[in-house]
């Protein structure tokens, strides 16, 4: 059984980045300063209707607009995200323009300073040179020129942030915690052993390490991986970097219990295991991507103790995969020589050699293909030059993406290489310049939100680089644009409550991104554990067509700063966008709904959940006459939704008498289709009365046997 609280007690073609195609007015284009307002949060005193929101005035699209109610006074306000030196404001008026108006700035959004007053305006495009400071800029309409309201196609604010210290430079070295080796590196085994000795049990430590192996053949090594340690090959294909040896995760540090082997990864390597079988005994947040195992793969710890993982993608295992004690697992777009067994929930999509579905009597859910997938960006060497390969989207994929490798290569000088001492202001300045981000291993405290506003921006972390928002700011916002790639980093909630740790798309976003979706891959969120942390929402997805490919959103159940209110976090994942797909969704222990899905035509393939261990009593989680918040709730307004292979477990250690009404709650409609659901009581610590809505048998006392529903409704 997976009982962590008990376990604790036991001790290829280079291409330039595509820039936005919207043309600025000539005067603005001539400015040396940056457009600071595009994609930022915008508000207004009113809107004419739902089709003319404030956000439309800062979206870079001259075919969309904000318009107000048909009265004076009205205002439009934009939050630049940080204090800026403001040099120019450009207002592209629609036919309903302002005759008399002011442009104002503010440091707090409350007290305003006039930057420019205009009387007798004549519409068109007003380019206003100004001089001032502020985080907030607003257009205050005093007298309308027409019977209508105020209407602007675009409201652009130009200036500089980050102290005006000059442009941020791309490229450079990868910092001290990236260990680059080749087959001739002296004492290579010692390097692996030294990092492992430091990281083996450092579950909440600050060490972060990335091993990068240059192409070649490595003989007789065993790279044991501890916490916050990643190993990757630097070839364009996994077979370019051959290990005749092992990459190992085991659980000796925890008495053979692998349920806490989090936060580590292996990518882009070929391994011929020394005894024929490699061991990868992991729990959540431990991706195994682009791997070629020339033998078998054992997913259990030595001694076959408890294990609770896991995730494989874009990998080829020539031999048999043996999960043994693994309670759940998701495998995507891969090939396996065989699959031995399973415990509760084993889900496969696009996997050659996968076992057939048998969920009514066993653990397997198998789909022949994955509807939409795009592999994670990765660092590689082109000769002696570092580049980042950005794979293309695949539809109805089956099997690995390599060696064909459809996609584009970005040179490292198109990335701001983020290292120790980098500030949020500098990171945002780099983004505003058009650079991508490569976070080197480390812990980065943020005093302002990282704002990703350019289409197709890549934000890639090495060695589980960790972002910590301070003073209650959100960690990262992504604008409602095409093709942003978020991959390979951890967001750790700060001590002051953040509203949303990661937000993708502004509220009300509705643009079609189906041709080039934003992807979120191996992006993990933690609230508490490393110390007190607070966040109302972990991840909110407002954009359409987003692909969430492997995430673990975790309100900590052990470690430091853990308690019902000490590390409070109401929601794990909120999905408001339409046509969002989640593949490999792990969300645990939130105070209210772990997943709340309000967008249309959403799909989830594999979901793993535990309800909050520390609910003090049934009253604390009772709402709308229901005891317990569903692990996965589809909003009552939704008409179409589909999901496969979902499990929720309860372990109410604070009050074992709690009987949770259900694990899943969905509207009963023909467009809602739920496949292969299960709920489990872990050792009798609390129970479920039903699986989904009022359907499904109650859990079985202390027997830890799943209660299942194979199809609902």
Phi, psi and omega per residue, in radians:
X1 nan 2.639 3.115
X2 -1.662 1.749 -3.114
X3 -2.270 1.530 -3.018
X4 -1.159 -0.603 -3.135
X5 -1.092 -0.640 3.061
X6 -1.212 -0.657 3.135
X7 -1.084 -0.656 3.119
X8 -1.116 -0.705 3.130
X9 -1.105 -0.643 3.083
X10 -1.217 -0.058 -3.104
X11 1.356 nan nan
X12 nan -0.866 3.041
X13 -1.836 2.164 -3.137
X14 -1.259 2.426 -3.132
X15 -2.547 2.529 3.057
X16 -1.347 2.703 3.104
X17 -1.180 2.400 3.090
X18 -1.320 2.196 3.116
X19 -1.641 2.764 3.131
X20 -0.969 2.506 -3.060
X21 -1.642 -0.182 -3.121
X22 -1.119 2.291 -3.137
X23 -1.524 2.312 3.074
X24 -1.445 2.746 2.984
X25 -0.987 2.670 -3.035
X26 -0.984 -0.761 -3.108
X27 -1.092 -0.683 -3.133
X28 -1.227 -0.697 -3.124
X29 -1.091 -0.477 -3.126
X30 -1.390 -0.219 -3.113
X31 -1.223 2.450 3.094
X32 -1.386 -0.226 -3.100
X33 -1.537 3.006 -3.039
X34 -1.658 2.532 2.977
X35 -1.256 1.830 -3.039
X36 -1.537 -0.207 -2.984
X37 -1.676 -0.355 -3.020
X38 -1.110 2.237 3.109
X39 1.368 0.023 -3.128
X40 -1.392 2.902 3.106
X41 -1.195 2.235 -3.122
X42 -2.203 2.503 3.080
X43 -2.334 2.932 -3.120
X44 -2.660 2.827 3.115
X45 -1.189 -0.490 -3.142
X46 -2.913 2.944 2.978
X47 -2.340 2.619 3.119
X48 -1.148 -0.726 3.110
X49 -2.861 3.123 -3.073
X50 -1.134 -0.358 -3.125
X51 -1.480 -0.029 -3.126
X52 -2.246 1.060 -3.100
X53 -1.319 2.866 3.106
X54 -1.018 -0.648 -3.094
X55 -1.066 -0.425 -3.111
X56 -1.202 -0.313 3.138
X57 -1.456 -0.163 -3.118
X58 -2.250 0.432 -3.080
X59 -1.688 0.038 -3.139
X60 1.301 0.162 -3.077
X61 -2.013 1.974 -3.096
X62 -1.402 0.144 3.030
X63 -1.772 -0.034 3.086
X64 -2.075 2.730 -3.036
X65 -2.618 2.762 2.889
X66 -1.718 2.423 2.977
X67 -2.463 2.577 -3.021
X68 -1.752 3.093 2.933
X69 -1.121 2.876 -2.993
X70 -1.576 0.907 3.118
X71 -2.479 2.887 2.934
X72 -1.826 2.687 -0.240
X73 -1.490 2.729 3.075
X74 -2.408 2.691 3.131
X75 -2.465 2.694 3.038
X76 -2.221 2.255 -3.010
X77 -2.263 2.446 3.095
X78 -2.212 2.407 3.082
X79 -1.689 1.999 -3.101
X80 -1.336 -0.151 3.098
X81 1.549 -0.316 3.114
X82 -2.859 2.774 3.084
X83 -1.100 2.338 -3.071
X84 -2.307 2.715 2.921
X85 -1.564 2.041 -2.976
X86 -1.750 2.199 -3.051
X87 -2.002 -0.403 -3.050
X88 -2.766 2.516 3.043
X89 -2.240 2.285 3.139
X90 -2.089 2.177 3.124
X91 -2.037 2.060 3.114
X92 -1.749 1.673 -3.048
X93 -1.310 2.532 2.876
X94 -1.475 -3.051 -3.078
X95 -1.052 -0.543 3.111
X96 -1.557 1.562 -3.006
X97 -1.869 3.028 3.107
X98 -1.647 2.250 3.071
X99 -1.408 -0.838 3.093
X100 -2.157 2.230 -3.111
X101 -2.763 2.936 3.084
X102 -2.213 2.628 2.918
X103 -1.946 2.216 -3.026
X104 -2.274 2.745 3.069
X105 -2.220 2.797 -3.119
X106 -2.699 2.593 3.054
X107 -1.518 -0.369 -3.031
X108 -2.244 0.020 -3.111
X109 1.336 0.189 -3.099
X110 -2.159 -0.875 3.138
X111 -1.738 2.193 -2.960
X112 -1.996 2.515 3.063
X113 -2.075 2.322 3.131
X114 -1.250 2.217 2.985
X115 -1.669 -0.558 -3.111
X116 -2.834 2.388 3.017
X117 -2.000 2.345 -3.128
X118 -2.143 2.268 3.024
X119 -2.169 2.500 3.113
X120 1.236 0.579 3.114
X121 -1.094 2.657 -3.082
X122 -2.118 0.319 3.070
X123 1.388 -2.764 -3.085
X124 1.261 -2.464 3.111
X125 -1.921 2.084 3.095
X126 -1.753 2.050 3.083
X127 -1.860 1.966 -2.976
X128 -2.010 2.010 3.013
X129 -1.375 2.238 -3.079
X130 -2.363 3.018 3.069
X131 -2.566 2.060 3.141
X132 3.132 3.104 -3.136
X133 -2.146 2.684 3.033
X134 2.820 2.726 3.027
X135 -1.596 -0.531 -3.087
X136 -1.960 2.418 3.067
X137 -2.282 2.373 3.122
X138 -2.372 2.650 2.993
X139 -1.750 2.067 -3.130
X140 -1.908 1.866 3.130
X141 -1.420 2.233 -3.093
X142 -1.857 -0.790 3.093
X143 -2.347 2.236 3.104
X144 -1.390 2.624 3.094
X145 -1.550 -0.240 -3.080
X146 -2.329 3.109 3.085
X147 -1.281 -0.239 -3.110
X148 -1.486 -2.925 3.136
X149 -1.534 -2.620 3.022
X150 -1.797 2.385 -3.062
X151 -2.486 2.160 -3.135
X152 -2.219 2.341 3.010
X153 -1.221 -0.790 -3.134
X154 -2.547 2.488 3.051
X155 -2.171 1.871 -2.992
X156 -2.022 2.304 3.132
X157 -2.052 2.146 -3.113
X158 -1.930 2.553 3.128
X159 2.950 -2.746 -3.114
X160 -2.381 2.617 2.968
X161 -2.148 3.078 3.083
X162 1.276 0.387 3.010
X163 1.405 0.098 3.092
X164 1.108 0.651 -3.031
X165 -1.526 0.214 -3.135
X166 1.717 2.975 -3.073
X167 -1.185 2.593 3.052
X168 -1.365 2.373 -3.106
X169 -1.592 2.410 3.059
X170 -1.510 2.896 3.075
X171 1.350 -2.776 -3.124
X172 1.794 -3.051 -3.106
X173 -1.333 2.934 -3.032
X174 -1.712 0.119 3.024
X175 1.478 2.980 -2.974
X176 -1.278 -0.339 -3.063
X177 -1.710 0.147 2.961
X178 -1.796 2.055 -3.047
X179 -1.849 1.834 -3.098
X180 -1.695 2.218 -3.076
X181 -2.327 2.854 2.979
X182 -2.371 3.045 -3.059
X183 -1.045 -0.353 -3.125
X184 -1.660 0.047 -3.119
X185 -1.050 2.197 -3.137
X186 -1.147 2.534 3.041
X187 0.944 0.713 -3.069
X188 -1.104 -0.761 3.121
X189 -1.048 -0.645 3.132
X190 -1.117 -0.639 3.114
X191 -1.095 -0.803 3.085
X192 -1.059 -0.769 -3.077
X193 -1.142 -0.662 -3.125
X194 -1.136 -0.775 3.130
X195 -1.175 -0.707 3.139
X196 -1.112 -0.710 3.128
X197 -1.048 -0.617 3.132
X198 -1.348 -0.627 -2.948
X199 -1.800 -0.132 -3.002
X200 -0.948 -0.781 -3.090
X201 -2.068 0.241 -3.066
X202 -1.472 1.090 -2.993
X203 -1.044 -0.648 -3.127
X204 -2.101 0.489 3.126
X205 -1.406 3.110 -3.091
X206 -1.798 -0.052 3.122
X207 -1.208 2.433 3.111
X208 -2.460 2.254 -3.054
X209 -2.459 2.498 3.060
X210 -2.264 2.107 2.967
X211 -1.632 2.250 3.060
X212 -2.060 2.105 -3.086
X213 -1.820 2.062 3.091
X214 -1.139 2.688 3.124
X215 -0.972 2.554 -3.109
X216 2.545 -3.014 -3.117
X217 -1.989 2.212 -3.110
X218 -1.963 2.106 -3.060
X219 -1.884 2.359 2.941
X220 1.221 0.527 3.106
X221 -1.901 2.700 3.009
X222 -2.297 1.814 3.134
X223 -1.569 1.711 3.064
X224 -1.454 2.352 -3.047
X225 -1.959 2.166 3.016
X226 -1.735 -2.810 -3.113
X227 -1.120 2.520 3.048
X228 0.934 0.683 3.105
X229 -2.203 2.239 3.129
X230 -2.155 2.576 3.076
X231 -2.274 2.314 -3.084
X232 -2.507 2.553 2.974
X233 -1.476 2.628 -3.119
X234 -1.787 0.295 3.024
X235 -1.492 2.931 3.065
X236 -1.343 -0.394 3.087
X237 -2.229 2.668 3.135
X238 -0.980 -0.677 -3.073
X239 -1.233 -0.135 3.065
X240 -1.226 -0.393 -3.101
X241 -2.137 1.774 -3.002
X242 -1.803 2.163 3.031
X243 -1.901 2.041 2.963
X244 -1.655 1.470 -2.994
X245 2.955 -2.424 -3.018
X246 -2.510 2.622 2.843
X247 -2.056 2.025 -2.860
X248 -2.152 2.359 2.861
X249 -2.160 2.172 3.102
X250 -2.357 -3.087 -3.001
X251 -2.256 0.550 3.102
X252 -1.051 -0.539 -3.136
X253 -1.124 -0.364 -3.027
X254 -2.198 0.665 3.058
X255 0.988 0.647 3.093
X256 1.399 0.177 3.133
X257 -1.764 2.021 -3.068
X258 -1.687 0.182 -3.043
X259 -1.281 -0.114 3.078
X260 -2.072 0.362 3.105
X261 -1.454 1.242 -3.085
X262 -1.625 3.038 2.804
X263 0.906 1.212 3.031
X264 -2.850 2.899 -3.104
X265 -2.791 2.749 3.015
X266 -2.362 2.343 -3.043
X267 -2.584 2.481 2.844
X268 1.128 0.763 -3.134
X269 -2.319 2.691 2.921
X270 -1.901 2.307 -3.086
X271 -2.228 2.191 2.948
X272 -1.847 1.715 -2.973
X273 -1.070 2.541 -3.049
X274 -1.094 -0.600 3.111
X275 -1.961 0.278 3.092
X276 1.683 -0.282 -3.103
X277 -2.414 2.225 3.079
X278 -1.564 2.603 -3.128
X279 -1.930 2.198 3.137
X280 -2.369 1.350 -3.045
X281 -1.682 1.589 -2.995
X282 -2.173 2.936 2.965
X283 -1.967 -2.455 -3.058
X284 -1.279 2.843 3.033
X285 1.018 0.741 3.132
X286 -2.401 1.237 -3.022
X287 -1.212 2.574 3.108
X288 -2.191 1.720 -2.964
X289 -2.174 2.528 3.025
X290 0.916 0.761 -3.127
X291 -1.888 2.517 3.019
X292 -2.091 1.890 3.132
X293 -1.728 1.976 -3.094
X294 -1.585 1.107 -3.066
X295 2.848 -2.624 3.141
X296 -1.732 2.979 -3.136
X297 -2.356 2.132 3.137
X298 -1.832 2.102 -3.080
X299 -1.685 0.108 -3.104
X300 -1.908 2.719 3.081
X301 -1.279 2.841 3.043
X302 -1.024 2.196 -3.048
X303 1.663 -0.099 3.074
X304 1.033 0.712 3.043
X305 -1.282 -3.076 -3.093
X306 -0.988 2.535 3.087
X307 -2.610 2.542 -3.044
X308 -2.567 1.379 3.121
X309 -1.987 -2.757 -0.173
X310 -3.087 -2.973 -2.911
X311 -2.669 2.245 2.998
X312 -2.232 2.405 3.059
X313 -2.539 2.578 2.988
X314 0.937 0.686 -3.041
X315 -2.189 2.689 3.089
X316 -2.112 2.092 3.062
X317 -1.970 1.933 -3.038
X318 -1.182 -0.622 3.140
X319 -1.640 -2.645 -3.063
X320 -1.694 2.441 3.010
X321 -1.602 2.206 3.104
X322 -1.995 1.734 3.125
X323 -1.291 -0.554 3.115
X324 0.902 -1.806 -3.041
X325 -1.479 0.019 -3.133
X326 -1.158 2.211 -3.058
X327 -1.373 -0.561 3.103
X328 -2.656 2.716 -3.125
X329 -2.832 2.540 3.038
X330 -2.171 2.288 3.119
X331 -2.210 2.291 -3.042
X332 -2.282 2.438 2.956
X333 0.799 1.045 -3.055
X334 -2.477 -3.077 2.983
X335 -2.429 2.458 -3.130
X336 -2.316 2.576 3.094
X337 -1.368 -0.252 3.110
X338 2.982 2.907 -3.138
X339 -2.447 2.113 -2.917
X340 -1.329 -0.871 -2.983
X341 -2.765 -2.847 3.062
X342 -3.051 2.802 -3.131
X343 -1.778 -1.273 -3.047
X344 -2.011 -0.863 -2.950
X345 -2.521 1.736 3.104
X346 -2.042 2.046 -3.035
X347 -2.107 2.428 -3.091
X348 -2.329 2.369 2.960
X349 -2.374 2.298 3.115
X350 1.115 0.571 -3.060
X351 -1.933 2.000 3.057
X352 -1.236 2.254 -3.123
X353 1.556 0.063 -3.138
X354 -1.203 2.619 3.055
X355 -1.193 2.750 3.135
X356 -1.303 2.702 3.084
X357 -1.013 2.328 3.055
X358 -2.578 0.605 -2.936
X359 -1.086 -0.437 3.124
X360 -1.125 -0.541 -3.120
X361 -2.150 -0.081 -3.079
X362 -2.560 -2.780 -3.026
X363 -1.779 -0.017 -2.880
X364 -1.662 2.356 2.918
X365 -2.222 2.095 -3.032
X366 -2.255 2.172 3.008
X367 -1.935 2.413 -3.024
X368 -1.113 -0.642 -3.116
X369 -2.360 2.900 3.020
X370 -1.776 2.181 -2.987
X371 -1.050 -0.787 3.097
X372 -2.465 2.291 3.059
X373 -2.632 2.682 3.024
X374 -2.621 2.143 -3.029
X375 -1.206 2.772 -3.061
X376 -1.193 2.434 3.019
X377 -1.042 2.628 3.136
X378 -2.583 2.655 3.120
X379 -1.439 2.410 3.072
X380 -2.600 2.953 3.122
X381 -1.829 2.199 2.983
X382 -1.840 1.653 -2.936
X383 1.208 -2.013 3.090
X384 -1.916 0.196 -3.057
X385 -1.869 2.237 3.063
X386 -1.300 2.358 3.012
X387 -2.405 2.861 3.037
X388 -1.997 2.146 3.101
X389 -1.579 2.288 -3.099
X390 -2.030 1.750 -3.074
X391 -1.136 2.703 3.120
X392 -1.454 2.837 3.066
X393 -1.221 2.483 3.015
X394 -2.115 2.557 3.039
X395 -2.083 2.460 -3.114
X396 0.883 0.854 -3.051
X397 -1.340 2.644 3.044
X398 -2.615 2.235 -3.113
X399 1.454 3.104 -3.018
X400 -1.296 2.767 -3.123
X401 -1.534 -0.254 -3.078
X402 -1.818 2.686 0.167
X403 -1.550 0.135 -3.104
X404 -1.094 -0.748 3.016
X405 0.927 1.035 3.019
X406 -1.256 2.298 -3.140
X407 2.739 -2.860 -3.120
X408 -2.291 2.743 3.106
X409 -1.961 2.348 3.109
X410 -2.022 2.177 3.113
X411 -1.169 2.695 -3.048
X412 -1.124 -0.429 3.136
X413 -1.253 -0.069 2.999
X414 -1.590 0.132 3.131
X415 -2.105 2.440 2.858
X416 -1.445 2.026 -3.140
X417 -1.472 1.846 -3.003
X418 -1.465 2.160 -3.117
X419 -2.265 3.064 -3.102
X420 -0.889 2.370 3.132
X421 1.640 -0.172 3.118
X422 -1.145 2.460 3.120
X423 -1.807 2.778 3.088
X424 -1.071 -0.614 3.134
X425 -1.096 -0.731 3.121
X426 -1.199 -0.690 3.091
X427 -1.041 -0.782 3.132
X428 -1.187 -0.601 3.082
X429 -1.120 -0.723 3.111
X430 -1.075 -0.756 3.102
X431 -1.086 -0.747 -3.134
X432 -1.111 -0.497 3.087
X433 -1.320 -0.204 -3.109
X434 1.758 0.156 3.099
X435 -1.447 2.652 2.932
X436 -1.478 3.093 -3.141
X437 -2.135 2.328 2.949
X438 -2.153 1.836 3.139
X439 -1.450 2.083 3.033
X440 -1.391 2.832 -3.051
X441 -1.015 2.265 3.141
X442 2.908 3.119 3.094
X443 -2.022 2.140 -3.010
X444 -2.052 2.030 3.080
X445 -1.521 2.373 -3.043
X446 -2.045 2.205 3.059
X447 -1.754 0.029 2.999
X448 -2.630 2.795 -3.090
X449 -1.230 2.345 2.983
X450 -1.313 2.160 -3.055
X451 -1.966 1.996 3.128
X452 -1.803 1.951 -2.986
X453 -2.146 -0.164 -3.066
X454 -1.682 2.350 3.076
X455 -0.972 2.525 3.029
X456 1.156 0.328 3.034
X457 -1.163 2.429 3.054
X458 -1.849 2.222 3.018
X459 -2.106 1.848 -2.997
X460 -2.140 2.306 3.106
X461 -1.880 2.564 3.010
X462 -1.963 2.495 3.039
X463 1.041 0.635 -3.133
X464 0.938 0.807 3.029
X465 -0.870 2.413 -2.933
X466 -2.136 2.251 3.138
X467 -1.853 2.257 -3.122
X468 -2.157 1.908 3.099
X469 -1.350 2.311 3.129
X470 -1.840 2.782 3.019
X471 1.030 0.467 3.028
X472 1.405 0.169 3.087
X473 -1.335 2.804 2.956
X474 -1.328 2.631 -3.113
X475 -1.315 -0.813 -3.043
X476 -2.648 2.396 2.983
X477 -2.091 2.395 3.049
X478 -2.025 2.261 -3.130
X479 -1.227 2.897 3.136
X480 -1.419 1.265 -3.092
X481 -2.242 2.956 -3.141
X482 -1.264 2.561 2.668
X483 1.129 0.408 3.069
X484 -1.234 2.409 3.092
X485 -1.977 2.008 3.058
X486 -1.894 2.214 -3.020
X487 -2.754 2.368 2.847
X488 1.368 0.628 3.088
X489 -2.499 2.892 -3.105
X490 -2.054 2.359 3.003
X491 -1.884 2.164 -3.090
X492 -1.961 2.056 -3.093
X493 -1.049 2.495 3.090
X494 -1.518 3.094 -3.069
X495 -1.227 -0.541 3.067
X496 -1.573 2.461 -3.027
X497 -1.112 2.179 2.959
X498 -1.624 2.509 3.069
X499 -1.187 -0.881 -3.090
X500 -2.522 2.126 -3.097
X501 -1.241 -0.718 3.090
X502 -2.375 2.150 3.107
X503 -2.122 2.216 3.111
X504 -1.949 1.892 -3.090
X505 1.527 2.523 3.106
X506 -1.344 2.739 3.056
X507 -0.949 2.380 -3.130
X508 1.465 0.055 -3.139
X509 -0.999 2.478 -3.080
X510 -2.585 0.146 -3.111
X511 -1.200 2.646 3.130
X512 -1.505 2.053 3.119
X513 -2.038 0.349 -3.012
X514 -1.073 -0.550 -3.129
X515 -1.311 -0.445 -3.065
X516 -2.605 1.306 -3.029
X517 -1.304 2.701 2.927
X518 -1.284 2.435 3.125
X519 -2.125 2.514 3.106
X520 -2.191 1.923 -2.978
X521 -2.314 2.245 -3.116
X522 0.894 0.699 3.015
X523 -1.829 2.082 -3.008
X524 -2.035 2.623 -3.126
X525 -2.242 2.399 3.131
X526 -2.333 2.311 3.056
X527 -2.098 1.907 -3.080
X528 1.454 3.077 -3.121
X529 1.756 -0.927 3.042
X530 -1.548 0.093 -3.066
X531 2.424 2.955 -3.114
X532 -0.986 2.412 3.082
X533 -2.560 2.593 -3.078
X534 -2.454 2.388 3.052
X535 -2.806 2.272 3.091
X536 -1.148 -0.805 3.127
X537 -2.196 2.445 3.051
X538 -1.446 -1.052 -3.132
X539 -2.306 2.292 3.047
X540 -2.158 2.163 3.135
X541 -1.910 1.915 3.090
X542 -1.737 -0.452 -3.115
X543 -1.263 2.682 3.038
X544 -1.421 2.689 2.928
X545 1.247 0.186 -3.141
X546 -1.134 2.490 3.027
X547 -1.938 2.031 3.061
X548 -1.725 1.872 -3.037
X549 -2.030 1.629 3.125
X550 1.302 1.817 3.008
X551 -2.503 2.653 2.962
X552 -2.205 1.956 3.102
X553 -1.830 2.000 -2.887
X554 -2.295 2.013 2.858
X555 -1.509 2.036 -2.925
X556 -1.057 2.420 3.042
X557 -1.844 -0.049 3.081
X558 -2.680 2.965 -3.053
X559 1.766 -2.823 -3.133
X560 -1.568 2.619 3.069
X561 1.219 0.733 -3.083
X562 -2.036 2.200 3.092
X563 -3.140 2.774 -3.028
X564 -0.884 -0.676 3.101
X565 -1.907 -0.346 -3.096
X566 -1.105 -0.752 3.061
X567 -2.114 0.925 -3.082
X568 -1.171 2.391 3.056
X569 -2.686 1.960 -2.987
X570 -1.237 -0.743 -2.992
X571 -2.271 2.404 3.061
X572 -1.438 -1.098 -3.132
X573 -2.262 2.216 2.962
X574 -1.998 2.209 3.102
X575 -2.008 1.978 3.083
X576 -1.851 -0.353 3.138
X577 -1.311 2.767 3.101
X578 -1.576 2.729 3.015
X579 1.020 0.623 3.096
X580 -1.544 2.423 3.131
X581 -2.095 2.282 3.038
X582 -2.028 2.184 3.069
X583 -2.136 1.956 -3.104
X584 1.443 1.202 -3.015
X585 -1.927 1.986 3.122
X586 -2.035 2.067 -3.085
X587 -2.489 2.209 -2.968
X588 -2.467 2.480 2.797
X589 1.300 0.368 -3.082
X590 -1.363 2.724 -3.039
X591 -1.206 -0.502 3.100
X592 -2.118 -2.205 -3.128
X593 -1.302 2.298 3.032
X594 -1.241 -0.742 3.040
X595 -2.286 2.258 3.063
X596 -2.199 1.924 -2.994
X597 -1.920 1.979 -3.092
X598 -1.971 -0.181 3.134
X599 -1.397 2.774 3.131
X600 -1.491 2.644 3.029
X601 1.037 0.529 3.055
X602 -1.248 2.667 3.096
X603 -2.439 2.401 3.034
X604 -2.233 2.271 3.043
X605 -2.060 1.873 -3.085
X606 1.356 2.154 3.095
X607 -2.458 2.285 3.083
X608 -2.199 2.364 -3.019
X609 -2.614 2.553 2.810
X610 -2.185 2.384 3.030
X611 -1.248 2.827 -3.083
X612 -1.068 2.126 3.114
X613 -1.057 -0.572 -2.852
X614 -1.727 0.297 3.028
X615 -0.969 2.130 -2.989
X616 -1.188 -0.535 -3.134
X617 -2.949 3.037 -3.116
X618 -1.112 -0.607 -3.106
X619 -1.074 -0.595 -3.081
X620 -1.181 -0.343 -3.102
X621 -2.135 0.314 3.101
X622 -1.588 2.305 -3.124
X623 -2.603 2.492 3.077
X624 0.891 0.584 3.140
X625 1.332 0.160 -3.096
X626 -1.976 2.320 3.068
X627 -1.508 2.038 3.107
X628 1.617 2.334 3.018
X629 -1.417 2.317 3.099
X630 -0.992 2.546 3.043
X631 -1.131 -0.603 -3.054
X632 -2.444 1.892 -3.125
X633 -2.022 2.218 2.973
X634 -1.667 2.175 -3.020
X635 -1.029 2.629 -3.080
X636 -1.080 -0.403 -3.103
X637 -1.410 -0.248 -3.024
X638 -1.299 2.407 3.138
X639 -1.871 -0.394 -3.135
X640 -2.387 2.239 3.121
X641 -2.854 2.562 3.114
X642 -2.567 2.479 -3.117
X643 -2.619 2.663 -3.086
X644 -2.384 2.409 2.970
X645 1.178 1.178 -3.057
X646 -2.099 2.320 3.117
X647 -2.313 2.434 3.060
X648 -2.309 2.364 -3.098
X649 -2.146 2.540 3.036
X650 -2.051 2.545 3.124
X651 -2.616 1.196 -3.026
X652 -1.362 1.412 -3.062
X653 -1.266 -0.479 3.126
X654 -1.310 -0.554 3.101
X655 -2.585 1.537 -3.098
X656 -1.125 -0.132 -3.139
X657 -1.446 -0.107 -3.114
X658 -1.110 2.297 3.016
X659 -2.002 1.806 3.132
X660 -1.257 2.342 -3.032
X661 -1.122 -0.747 -3.124
X662 -2.817 2.837 3.041
X663 -1.534 -0.506 -3.021
X664 -2.342 2.476 -3.124
X665 -2.390 2.105 -3.073
X666 -2.466 2.698 3.007
X667 -1.160 2.579 3.101
X668 -1.640 1.685 -3.130
X669 -2.504 2.780 -3.114
X670 -1.134 -0.469 -3.133
X671 -1.456 -0.055 3.111
X672 -1.761 2.120 -3.089
X673 -2.349 2.004 -3.134
X674 -2.017 2.216 -3.057
X675 -2.088 2.320 2.957
X676 1.033 1.322 3.137
X677 -1.928 2.557 3.039
X678 -2.564 2.651 2.988
X679 -2.270 2.619 -3.081
X680 -2.485 2.384 2.921
X681 -1.640 2.121 -3.114
X682 -1.430 1.720 3.072
X683 1.192 0.353 3.087
X684 1.450 0.180 3.097
X685 -1.459 1.453 -3.004
X686 1.513 2.864 -3.095
X687 -2.461 2.857 2.926
X688 -1.883 2.378 3.047
X689 -1.406 -0.570 -3.112
X690 -2.531 2.965 3.091
X691 -1.548 -1.018 -3.099
X692 -2.336 2.257 -3.047
X693 0.886 -2.125 3.110
X694 -1.878 0.385 -3.068
X695 -1.933 2.503 3.109
X696 1.838 2.511 -3.094
X697 -1.252 2.694 3.055
X698 -1.154 2.784 3.090
X699 -1.222 2.941 -2.823
X700 -1.831 1.001 3.049
X701 1.077 -2.189 -3.107
X702 -1.702 0.170 -2.994
X703 -1.421 -0.217 3.134
X704 0.915 0.893 3.103
X705 -2.014 2.309 -3.101
X706 -1.108 2.538 2.864
X707 -1.815 2.254 -2.940
X708 -2.146 2.650 2.892
X709 -2.320 2.121 -3.074
X710 -1.493 -0.365 -3.139
X711 -2.689 2.280 3.055
X712 -2.523 2.407 -0.093
X713 -1.327 nan nan
